[in-house]
Amino acid sequence: MIKKKTNFFVIPLAIGALIFLALYSNTKVDLTNYSTEGLEIDFTVSKDIALLAKDSKGAVSPISNDIQFPYLGKSYVGFKEALGFKESGSNYFRVNTLGYLGKYQFGAETLKLIGIYNPNQFLYNPELQEKAFLANAERNKWILRKDINRFVGKTIGGVNVTESGILAAAHLAGPGSVKKYLRSYGSNNFKDAYGTSIRHYLKKFSGYDTSHIVPNKKAKAVL
């Protein structure tokens, strides 16, 4: 009797399992929904030349072979990303041997000028770092507004002076040092502790569109 009852339940379950497998095996995923065919994807840096990044302070860090580099051109985003890559390899959490912090390698005193008094909080907040970059650029553009009007388009030290180059150099050395460099026509060429010069940044970051940066004497980084 127990044997008959067992057969009564097993046979329907087996039939149901066979039907399920038959239906499941005929199910196909439409992979065209996930295709990138036809998309234009450009990259500024190939994997062959992007295996190591050297920041402006001399530190070398490896970059994963799996990282892709979207083409940003000479836009404002391209400007800040190029500068961040040069400064830290685009690492928000980098602290160099001199204590400069984050993706854009800010010093504690510069952070105070734009309203940031907690370096540790700054280091672990990428959004605040991006706002700090813009605020610092706005402040530097206000300080250097007369020099931008006077020197953009001229050639100093063999380098065509552009607004983006001036702002990048100010990020490296401070606006006061950039004023001295421009007004001395290159004879007063500041270098940081790792040997990176104003002239180098003027050349490397020339020609970007920094019109997005509005001069602001009282610019602050506010979340």
Secondary structure by P-SEA (a helix, b strand, c coil): caaaaaaaaaaaaaaaaaaaaaaaaaccccccccccccbbbbbccccccccccccccbbbbbbbcccccccccccaaaaaaaaaaaaccccccccccccccccccccaaaaaaaccccaaaaaacaaaaaaaaaaaaaaaaaaaaaaaacccccccccccccaaaaaaaaaaccaaaaaaaaaacccccccccccccaaaaaaaacccccccccccccccccc
